[in-house]
Amino acid sequence: MHWRKLFRALHRDIGYVAVSLTLAYALSGLAVNHIDDWNPSYRFRERAVDIGPLPAGPLDARAAFVVEKLALDPRLVRGHYQETEHDLRVYLTEGQEARVDMRTGRGHIKTIAPRPVLFEVNSLHLNNLKGIWTWVADLFAIALIVLAITGVTMMKGDRGIAGRGKYFIAAGLSIPVGFIVYLHA
């Protein structure tokens, strides 16, 4: 079998296997590139609440009343604190909290929820899973290297790497090299 024919077959078949991972990594990469503008994995919300005045009694009972009235999962409660004479804060997991004026029952609840799809692809891209996923990610990186090498060597003549291909490779290489020079200047 001629090596160009073998490279075409490898490029085609590895490309089919890699297409879904490429799309997932690209989507996650776009999201994570803008992490200074937004959280690509989580959606934060704050909403007003009004549960009515809290009953008199010990602080623990008042906090339990807030949890019950807001239909919060008691397993998510991490503690509570009377911040001022009238303000009660109930702390939940992952930075979530409810803040209520004990006289009126008015306040706010801050919640956090994973962004559908982005949470999952960001977990894969950032290798939060570790373990076997590290090997999958390494194999994907090797597949991309094979795709790059087979891709640039498939064409021959003036449309191949010896022809105009070398100019496109140089243009692509100039982008990271230019940024590296800029960073160290």
C-alpha positions as CSV (number, residue, x, y, z in Angstrom):
1,M,0.0,0.0,0.0
2,H,1.3,3.4,-1.0
3,W,2.0,5.6,2.1
4,R,-0.2,8.5,0.9
5,K,-3.1,6.1,0.6
6,L,-2.4,4.8,4.1
7,F,-2.2,8.4,5.4
8,R,-5.6,9.2,3.8
9,A,-7.2,6.2,5.4
10,L,-5.7,7.0,8.8
11,H,-6.6,10.6,8.5
12,R,-10.2,9.7,7.5
13,D,-10.8,7.1,10.2
14,I,-9.1,8.9,13.1
15,G,-10.9,12.0,12.0
16,Y,-14.3,10.3,12.3
17,V,-13.4,9.0,15.8
18,A,-12.0,12.4,16.9
19,V,-14.8,14.7,15.5
20,S,-17.0,14.6,18.7
21,L,-14.1,15.2,21.0
22,T,-12.9,18.0,18.8
23,L,-16.3,19.7,18.9
24,A,-16.5,19.2,22.7
25,Y,-13.0,20.6,23.3
26,A,-13.7,23.5,20.9
27,L,-16.9,24.4,22.6
28,S,-15.3,24.3,26.0
29,G,-12.3,26.2,24.8
30,L,-14.5,29.0,23.6
31,A,-16.3,29.1,26.9
32,V,-13.2,28.9,29.1
33,N,-11.4,31.6,27.0
34,H,-13.8,34.1,28.4
35,I,-13.7,33.1,32.0
36,D,-13.0,36.7,33.1
37,D,-16.4,37.7,31.6
38,W,-18.5,34.9,33.0
39,N,-18.4,31.5,34.7
40,P,-18.7,29.0,31.9
41,S,-19.5,26.1,34.2
42,Y,-22.1,27.6,36.6
43,R,-25.0,29.9,36.5
44,F,-25.4,32.2,39.5
45,R,-28.8,33.6,40.4
46,E,-30.2,35.9,43.0
47,R,-33.9,36.2,43.7
48,A,-36.0,38.1,46.2
49,V,-37.9,36.1,48.8
50,D,-40.7,36.9,51.2
51,I,-41.5,34.3,53.8
52,G,-43.2,36.5,56.4
53,P,-41.9,37.5,59.8
54,L,-39.8,34.8,61.5
55,P,-41.2,33.4,64.7
56,A,-39.7,34.3,68.0
57,G,-37.3,31.8,69.5
58,P,-33.7,30.6,69.4
59,L,-31.6,31.3,66.3
60,D,-31.4,27.6,65.4
61,A,-35.3,27.5,65.2
62,R,-35.4,30.7,63.2
63,A,-32.8,29.3,60.7
64,A,-34.8,26.0,60.5
65,F,-38.0,28.1,59.7
66,V,-36.1,29.8,56.8
67,V,-34.9,26.5,55.5
68,E,-38.5,25.0,55.6
69,K,-40.2,28.1,54.1
70,L,-37.7,28.4,51.3
71,A,-38.0,24.6,50.7
72,L,-34.2,24.2,50.9
73,D,-32.7,20.8,51.3
74,P,-31.5,20.6,54.9
75,R,-28.5,18.5,53.8
76,L,-27.2,21.6,51.9
77,V,-27.2,23.8,55.0
78,R,-23.7,24.5,56.2
79,G,-24.6,26.9,59.0
80,H,-26.3,30.2,59.9
81,Y,-25.3,33.5,61.4
82,Q,-27.1,36.5,62.7
83,E,-25.2,39.2,60.9
84,T,-27.0,42.2,62.4
85,E,-29.8,42.7,64.9
86,H,-32.3,41.8,62.2
87,D,-30.4,40.0,59.4
88,L,-30.1,36.2,59.4
89,R,-27.9,34.4,56.9
90,V,-28.3,30.7,56.2
91,Y,-25.2,29.3,54.5
92,L,-25.6,26.5,51.9
93,T,-23.0,24.5,50.0
94,E,-20.9,26.0,47.2
95,G,-21.3,29.6,48.3
96,Q,-25.1,29.6,48.1
97,E,-26.9,31.5,50.8
98,A,-30.2,32.9,52.0
99,R,-30.3,36.3,53.7
100,V,-33.5,37.3,55.4
101,D,-34.7,40.2,57.6
102,M,-36.1,38.4,60.6
103,R,-38.8,41.2,61.2
104,T,-40.3,41.1,57.7
105,G,-39.1,37.8,56.2
106,R,-38.0,39.6,53.1
107,G,-34.6,38.9,51.6
108,H,-32.6,37.2,48.9
109,I,-31.4,33.8,48.0
110,K,-28.3,33.2,46.0
111,T,-28.1,29.9,44.1
112,I,-25.7,28.2,41.8
113,A,-26.5,25.6,39.1
114,P,-24.4,23.9,36.5
115,R,-24.8,25.2,33.0
116,P,-26.2,22.3,30.9
117,V,-23.7,20.9,28.4
118,L,-21.0,23.4,29.2
119,F,-20.5,22.1,32.7
120,E,-19.9,18.6,31.3
121,V,-17.6,19.6,28.4
122,N,-15.6,21.9,30.7
123,S,-15.1,19.1,33.2
124,L,-13.7,17.0,30.3
125,H,-11.6,19.7,28.9
126,L,-10.1,20.8,32.2
127,N,-9.7,17.1,33.2
128,N,-11.6,17.4,36.4
129,L,-12.4,13.7,36.1
130,K,-8.7,12.6,36.3
131,G,-8.1,8.8,36.3
132,I,-9.0,7.0,33.0
133,W,-10.1,10.3,31.4
134,T,-6.4,11.5,31.5
135,W,-5.6,8.5,29.2
136,V,-8.5,9.3,26.9
137,A,-7.4,12.9,26.7
138,D,-3.8,11.8,26.0
139,L,-5.0,9.5,23.2
140,F,-7.0,12.3,21.8
141,A,-3.9,14.6,21.8
142,I,-2.0,11.9,20.0
143,A,-4.8,11.5,17.5
144,L,-4.6,15.3,16.8
145,I,-0.9,15.0,16.2
146,V,-1.5,12.1,13.7
147,L,-4.2,14.1,12.0
148,A,-1.9,17.1,11.6
149,I,0.9,15.0,10.2
150,T,-1.2,12.9,7.9
151,G,-3.2,16.0,6.8
152,V,-0.1,18.0,5.7
153,T,1.5,15.1,3.9
154,M,-1.5,13.8,1.9
155,M,-1.2,16.3,-1.0
156,K,1.7,16.3,-3.4
157,G,3.1,18.8,-5.9
158,D,2.3,22.5,-5.9
159,R,-0.7,22.0,-3.6
160,G,1.2,19.9,-1.0
161,I,3.7,20.7,1.7
162,A,6.5,21.3,-0.8
163,G,4.3,23.8,-2.7
164,R,1.9,26.3,-1.3
165,G,1.4,24.2,1.9
166,K,4.6,25.4,3.4
167,Y,3.3,29.0,3.3
168,F,0.2,28.1,5.1
169,I,2.2,26.2,7.7
170,A,4.5,29.2,8.1
171,A,1.5,31.5,8.5
172,G,0.0,29.2,11.1
173,L,3.3,28.9,13.0
174,S,3.8,32.7,12.9
175,I,0.8,33.2,15.2
176,P,2.0,31.3,18.3
177,V,5.6,32.4,17.6
178,G,4.5,36.0,17.3
179,F,2.7,35.8,20.7
180,I,5.7,34.2,22.4
181,V,8.0,36.9,21.1
182,Y,5.5,39.6,22.2
183,L,5.3,38.0,25.7
184,H,9.0,38.0,26.1
185,A,9.8,41.4,24.6
